[in-house]
Amino acid sequence: MPVVKEESHTAIDNEFLTNVGDKSRILEMLTQTSAYIAEFFNESERPVPAEAEVQVKQFFHGLEKENDFDSVLKEVMEHIMKCSLNISHPHAMAHLHCPPLLSGVCADVIVSALNQSMDSWDQSPAATTVETEVVNWLCELYQLPQTAAGTFTTGGTQSNFMGLLLARDQYCARELSHDVKADGLPAEAARFKIFCSEEAHFTVKKSAVQLGLGERSVVGVPTDEHKKMSTGKLEAFIQEARVAGDHPIAIVATAGTTDFGSIDPLQEIRRTADKENLWMHVDAAFGGALALCSAQAEKLDGVHKADSLAVDFHKLFYQPVSCGAFLVRSRDSFRFIRHGADYLNPEDDRDEGFTNLVDYSMQTTRRFDALKILMTLRTLGTEKWAEMIGQGLRQAGRLAEKINDEPELYLVMKPEMNAVVFKYCTETSFGEREEDEINREIQQQLYASGEAVIAKTKLNDRQFLKCTLLNPLTKEEDIDHVIQSVIETGREIEIIRRRKQQ
Ligand SMILES: Cc1ncc(COP(=O)(O)O)c(C=O)c1O
């Protein structure tokens, strides 16, 4: 038998979270790490450093040698943290990407330290109970029936995929007496159709591809002037599909579109889904957080009638990436993804009353992200959390008003949530294409200079700018700063271009 030398054993003890060896090392490493994090946020003046060059190649030399942890942290600070996007900065307002709450960050540290795996109860005894209870709390929040169940996911992409997978397999079982899990796709699958608005997230199409249905199975329904799905057109498109011999299987409603934050008419969509006997999946990755705010919750009217629901916590719930949930009206629907493994989730466990959460998930090994929700709920309480969510919405409203007041800017529409789409209007001597280029350049220059991080998007093939105000700490002066930076940058680009033309 090989003899393990005492010295080498002691040397590796200190590299793990054990109760042997030098316990002060845990404290030392975590304290040093938090000190660097605090210093980074203390010193970070811009949302991104101006012209930062990321140089990490040198770290890949001499990898066989140990290094002092503090020197590793210094390298990470200088070459990685300082070159990163500071998403907590109030001038970072590009995407649906939020500043994380401290309670969520601390929960994430515990999640990593405990390193539970959510697939089976024996790998996560307390965590299984926590996730089950957080999911129950969510089902109550969205007023789903007693039959509802859910799971934590990596985010909207996975949740949308799960909703459409269950929709597909339920349709096959109910309408075609076909078992996809056992036999793969039926011949009719080539004619399956999924309906969503033209503003729905691209992951609806991506899911359709992965589900073997192809992108063409997704029918984009036009939206009204508020970017909400037109239910008249939805009904007409479903009828057309039936006449053509297609098989409508599901409708995806969006509660909070990525670009405009628009919420589809959920009640009306439910009525159509009922009439047509279709699964209704609600992508509430963005808008789901409104359920927490009493003043906003009615915008989600009808969400409780969803067959399945995607909610993201790493968007408007201010949790560290990644953290999302998928909820389903009937727990029984999870039978379509369940696979038994003797070593992990045997039938006997179920008979004996043990819950193995792998039965509800696409993943096997899975992080204990539900702890972030529990710790934030316990730390802040729903009232304070809701107040923060409401704050972002109010700021987006203010930004939109200010844009409207600026003659050089054009606001596309009053935002329903936190996303504001607008553009810089050039003088008439510049054509449409040049105006598009100038708007693109504004976004790029603001990013390169570290002045502000805003996004760009397209509408009817024209270039627009977008601000997503997810930071409750964004103040009036931050909004003014970003607006003025857009205008001044636009003016400068115009001057330079005009000079070049002469
Ligand atoms: C409406 C909507 N659904 C789904 C997604 C995908 O979510 P995730 O990035 O969490 O997978 C997004 C991402 O922004 C989104 O805006």
The ligand as an SDF file (V2000), in Angstrom:
LIG
                    3D

 16 16  0  0  0  0  0  0  0  0999 V2000
  -36.9820   37.8030  -22.4880 C   0  0  0  0  0  0  0  0  0  0  0  0
  -35.7640   36.9480  -22.3290 C   0  0  0  0  0  0  0  0  0  0  0  0
  -35.8940   35.6110  -22.2960 N   0  0  0  0  0  0  0  0  0  0  0  0
  -34.8360   34.8010  -22.1640 C   0  0  0  0  0  0  0  0  0  0  0  0
  -33.5590   35.3000  -22.0600 C   0  0  0  0  0  0  0  0  0  0  0  0
  -32.3850   34.3780  -21.9120 C   0  0  0  0  0  0  0  0  0  0  0  0
  -32.0380   34.3670  -20.5720 O   0  0  0  0  0  0  0  0  0  0  0  0
  -30.6310   33.8470  -20.0130 P   0  0  0  0  0  0  0  0  0  0  0  0
  -29.6050   34.7530  -20.6050 O   0  0  0  0  0  0  0  0  0  0  0  0
  -30.7930   34.0060  -18.5500 O   0  0  0  0  0  0  0  0  0  0  0  0
  -30.4700   32.4360  -20.4310 O   0  0  0  0  0  0  0  0  0  0  0  0
  -33.3670   36.6910  -22.0880 C   0  0  0  0  0  0  0  0  0  0  0  0
  -32.0190   37.2590  -21.9860 C   0  0  0  0  0  0  0  0  0  0  0  0
  -31.8200   38.4330  -21.9560 O   0  0  0  0  0  0  0  0  0  0  0  0
  -34.4990   37.5290  -22.2210 C   0  0  0  0  0  0  0  0  0  0  0  0
  -34.3700   38.8640  -22.2720 O   0  0  0  0  0  0  0  0  0  0  0  0
  1  2  1  0
  2  3  1  0
  2 15  2  0
  3  4  2  0
  4  5  1  0
  5  6  1  0
  5 12  2  0
  6  7  1  0
  7  8  1  0
  8  9  2  0
  8 10  1  0
  8 11  1  0
 12 13  1  0
 12 15  1  0
 13 14  2  0
 15 16  1  0
M  END
$$$$
